[in-house]
Amino acid sequence: MKPAPFAYLRPQGLQHALEALAADPGAKVLAGGQSLVPLLSMRLAAPSTLVDINALPGLDRVWADDDGVHVGALARHADVLASPDVRRVQPLVSQALSQVAHATIRNRGTTVGSIVHADAAAEMPMVITLLGGSVTVASTAGERTIPAEELYAGPLESTLRHDEVAVHATFPALAPGEGVGFAEVARRHGDYALVGVGAVVRIDGDDVVSARAGYLSVSDVPTVVDLTETWGDHDAAAHRALSALDPADDIHATAAYRAHLVRVLTARVLAAAYDDARTRASAGRDRDDG
């Protein structure tokens, strides 16, 4: 199929883009296009205007500081994945990005675009929710920051207004004592995951003081579950996780199989995050002794 007719704008400045969006409630932003263009071709989306932001300067930056990792709206998945600063400051971002689709998609798709597309089967919406990150958006009225916990209103629905552009996303830095883990199962490499799980575990000595897991491709929105109280009991952790999730049947997997994957991956990823936390703590002690 071919897309429905639409007007096309390629503004050279952010203000021009924001004015175009404000003037047309039916307009949509085009960045990487890896999600939007197929929807256009299938006529599942029919915007009156496409506002192509790829010529806007300064939106392709990826940088890290003491607060965390910051990703501009035009930074491609591949650029974020290749950054050693991202791996050092918040390794969960890199772990999850390595599982996003194929290299060809990662070369064009944008990390911020994936976040605001709000697909609960995608990796980055879950990651930013689990980490307690945020997205900064701009409109003709100014900027505002949306915490990740307030970003998703429903399936494929974010809380951005039609006249707003997401300009960058922030992923908080890995804190002292924390470790991370990530795993997913897909039918084929590069396919959407049948289930994916990320975890952040914080330790004090050998004791776990916090354990949280995030789930993708299980519920309508990215879902995070606090598993601290069930740490060490795999069955109890899986039961607690499933009580907060909503596995469903579809053409890819049954609800029962998804529930099984939740059980298996929750145990695996919590263990990986705990081991990661212990390894980082040990490396930190070695540096202090040296």
GIVEN-V53332 format. One record per pair of residues at least 24 apart in sequence whose C-alpha atoms are under 6 Angstrom apart, sorted by the first residue. I is the first residue (numbers start at 0). J is the second residue. Records with the same first field share a line. If there is no record, write none. Layout:
I: J + J
This chain:
0: 40 + 41
1: 40
2: 39 + 40 + 42
3: 45
5: 47 + 48
6: 48
7: 48 + 49
8: 50
9: 51
11: 54 + 55
12: 55
17: 138 + 139
20: 162
21: 162
31: 107 + 108 + 109
33: 108
66: 171 + 172
67: 170 + 171 + 172
68: 169 + 170
69: 168 + 169
70: 167 + 168
71: 166 + 167
72: 111 + 166 + 167
73: 109
74: 109
75: 107 + 108 + 109
76: 105 + 108 + 109 + 110
77: 105 + 106
88: 172
89: 172 + 173
100: 189
101: 189
117: 155 + 156 + 157
118: 155
119: 215 + 216 + 219 + 220 + 221
120: 215 + 216
125: 221
129: 213 + 223
132: 169 + 170 + 171
133: 168 + 169
134: 167 + 168
135: 165 + 166 + 167
136: 164 + 165 + 166
137: 163 + 164
138: 163
154: 219 + 220
176: 201 + 202 + 276
177: 201 + 276
178: 272 + 275 + 276
179: 272
180: 268 + 271 + 272
181: 268
198: 269
200: 272 + 273
217: 246
218: 244 + 245
233: 266
237: 262
